[in-house]
Amino acid sequence: MAAKVSYVVGSNVWVQDPEEAWIDGEIVEVNGKDIKINSTSGKMVVAKPSNIYPMDPEFPPSGVEDMTRLAYLHEPGVLHNLKCRYDIDEIYTYTGSILIAVNPFQRIPHLYASDMMQRYKGMALGELSPHPFAIADSAYRMMINEGASQSILVSGESGAGKTESTKLLMQYLAYMGGRSGSEGRSVEQQVLQSNPVLEAFGNAKTVRNNNSSRFGKFVELQFDQRGRISGAAIRSYLLEKSRVCQVSDPERNYHCFYMLCAAPKEVVDSYKLGNPRSFHYLNQSNFYELEGLDETKEYLETRRAMGVVGINSNEQDAIFRVVAAILHLGNIEFTKGDEVDSSQPKDDQSRFHLKTAAELLMCDVKSLEDSFCKRVIATRGEAITKCLDPNSAALSRDALAKIVYSKLFDWIVNKINESIGQDPDSKNLIGVLDIYGFESFKTNSFEQFCINLTNEKLQQHFNQHVFKMEQEEYTKEEIDWSYIEFVDNQDILDLVEKVIEA
Ligand SMILES: Nc1ncnc2c1ncn2[C@@H]1O[C@H](COP(=O)(O)OP(=O)(O)OP(=O)(O)O)[C@@H](O)[C@H]1O
């Protein structure tokens, strides 16, 4: 809770530097509303009281595990605590029952040692160091003890580490709810192996993250009377379709395209593929390889994981046939046709890609060409066919590639769900929500707008539960407390949602 402070000469404080960073120092002079601070780096700063925050003189050098124990809960205090812990490889910190994870961008082996799940089993939150396993354990125990379904919300901006945290949560829940000694395709193994499959088709390299999820995911684990996983359902939201045909430096298209181009030679030959640099949907950006990633191995691993989640070999071939077809579609270029404002494939190369795409999609080549170069307008009683110019034909081609890819993704999610199976008699559920993180680029598309709006909605849900409802409860119970300031984004939501409603 925030404590009342007075600014006196000699006390240590945080002050916001004009460059937006927080610096610490000692108050050396108080002149009305101007406070002079000598920072530890030797810089003299004059600031107003509203920009100055008190520092806890008893703050331990390695920080505190739970930030509710901070003498002053303010932005510089929170950031300083997270930094102190991060410096000693402690990337997890609690704020009450909320776990904050700071992305280390490197493996920290001691955090995920083989005995770690065993250690967290049945331990109350806070007894051991903060960890996603503790959060998952707490949700699991609450479900068992109170007989109530639980949900875990994973939130943060793009690249913050949500997907990695989600995987750890699911790993722990699979450990707790798994059947010991079960082999083959158990529900929990299928749930865990759904991750590499969905990442292959729904993740891509972005400016912020080499493995950015370009879809939202809600995993619902179903448990029986005895607390064992009896079924699961994966729901996906809003796959970013535009990426299929449009990639800008230094990003990449979805991983599956690159891994297929690096598949064993007989596979690549059978789909008439080759170097990713020769495909329009991949070569709009100069990024092809990801550091430390062997695409051939990824291809084989993805196929293995597909097998575990119940996608058989024929279905796997069909999936990759569609992926290959999309690459060929992207290489069909159009030129002016014989009639006014009409179009046709540009040359033999384009005709080759058109024919290959038709073969792979198992459709008639002429019908495929017509679907790009012509538009059928249905009027009452008759259908009028209109020719399209080369630009419009290319747009139709891209539209087809996007819709086919998004249907393929939905099909994969459905197939995984069918294969894992639902338990209609399940007693309780634990849901884990992992959505794409907040993004802000120089130019933001409509998809970024939707992603960010979703994040604002989640932030409001968080505000509701963590601040508004808690504080209302304190007021109702007449508990002596001091109000915690927080940025309420309800206005932003009202603005956007009311406009959408209108
Ligand atoms: N706990 C961790 N330990 C080691 N590396 C991590 C950890 N968390 C994240 N990373 C690294 O950071 C990268 C980005 O993390 P992640 O994909 O989980 O971010 P995200 O928040 O899900 O991003 P997006 O919203 O873009 O999908 C990971 O690919 C991994 O390299």
Ligand as a Chemical Component Dictionary entry (heavy atoms), coordinates in Angstrom:
data_LIG
# 
_chem_comp.id                   LIG 
_chem_comp.type                 NON-POLYMER 
_chem_comp.pdbx_formal_charge   0 
_chem_comp.three_letter_code    LIG 
# 
loop_
_chem_comp_atom.comp_id 
_chem_comp_atom.atom_id 
_chem_comp_atom.alt_atom_id 
_chem_comp_atom.type_symbol 
_chem_comp_atom.charge 
_chem_comp_atom.model_Cartn_x 
_chem_comp_atom.model_Cartn_y 
_chem_comp_atom.model_Cartn_z 
_chem_comp_atom.pdbx_ordinal 
LIG N1  N1  N 0 10.945 -18.327 -19.624 1  
LIG C1  C1  C 0 11.688 -18.211 -20.707 2  
LIG N2  N2  N 0 12.917 -18.765 -20.757 3  
LIG C2  C2  C 0 13.680 -18.652 -21.860 4  
LIG N3  N3  N 0 13.324 -17.978 -22.972 5  
LIG C3  C3  C 0 12.116 -17.397 -22.980 6  
LIG C4  C4  C 0 11.227 -17.483 -21.853 7  
LIG N4  N4  N 0 10.114 -16.796 -22.156 8  
LIG C5  C5  C 0 10.285 -16.335 -23.409 9  
LIG N5  N5  N 0 11.480 -16.691 -23.916 10 
LIG C6  C6  C 0 12.029 -16.353 -25.256 11 
LIG O1  O1  O 0 11.328 -15.260 -25.792 12 
LIG C7  C7  C 0 10.684 -15.604 -27.030 13 
LIG C8  C8  C 0 9.332  -14.913 -27.084 14 
LIG O2  O2  O 0 8.482  -15.465 -26.100 15 
LIG P1  P1  P 0 6.960  -15.834 -26.403 16 
LIG O3  O3  O 0 6.827  -16.367 -27.780 17 
LIG O4  O4  O 0 6.478  -16.665 -25.279 18 
LIG O5  O5  O 0 6.333  -14.383 -26.358 19 
LIG P2  P2  P 0 4.786  -13.972 -26.466 20 
LIG O6  O6  O 0 4.519  -13.057 -25.336 21 
LIG O7  O7  O 0 3.935  -15.201 -26.569 22 
LIG O8  O8  O 0 4.777  -13.155 -27.810 23 
LIG P3  P3  P 0 3.630  -12.966 -28.961 24 
LIG O9  O9  O 0 2.546  -12.133 -28.367 25 
LIG O10 O10 O 0 4.381  -12.247 -30.041 26 
LIG O11 O11 O 0 3.216  -14.342 -29.362 27 
LIG C9  C9  C 0 10.603 -17.130 -27.005 28 
LIG O12 O12 O 0 10.619 -17.661 -28.306 29 
LIG C10 C10 C 0 11.865 -17.506 -26.247 30 
LIG O13 O13 O 0 12.990 -17.469 -27.103 31 
# 
loop_
_chem_comp_bond.comp_id 
_chem_comp_bond.atom_id_1 
_chem_comp_bond.atom_id_2 
_chem_comp_bond.value_order 
_chem_comp_bond.pdbx_ordinal 
LIG N1  C1  SING 1  
LIG C1  N2  SING 2  
LIG C1  C4  DOUB 3  
LIG N2  C2  DOUB 4  
LIG C2  N3  SING 5  
LIG N3  C3  DOUB 6  
LIG C3  C4  SING 7  
LIG C3  N5  SING 8  
LIG C4  N4  SING 9  
LIG N4  C5  DOUB 10 
LIG C5  N5  SING 11 
LIG N5  C6  SING 12 
LIG C6  O1  SING 13 
LIG C6  C10 SING 14 
LIG O1  C7  SING 15 
LIG C7  C8  SING 16 
LIG C7  C9  SING 17 
LIG C8  O2  SING 18 
LIG O2  P1  SING 19 
LIG P1  O3  DOUB 20 
LIG P1  O4  SING 21 
LIG P1  O5  SING 22 
LIG O5  P2  SING 23 
LIG P2  O6  DOUB 24 
LIG P2  O7  SING 25 
LIG P2  O8  SING 26 
LIG O8  P3  SING 27 
LIG P3  O9  DOUB 28 
LIG P3  O10 SING 29 
LIG P3  O11 SING 30 
LIG C9  O12 SING 31 
LIG C9  C10 SING 32 
LIG C10 O13 SING 33 
# 
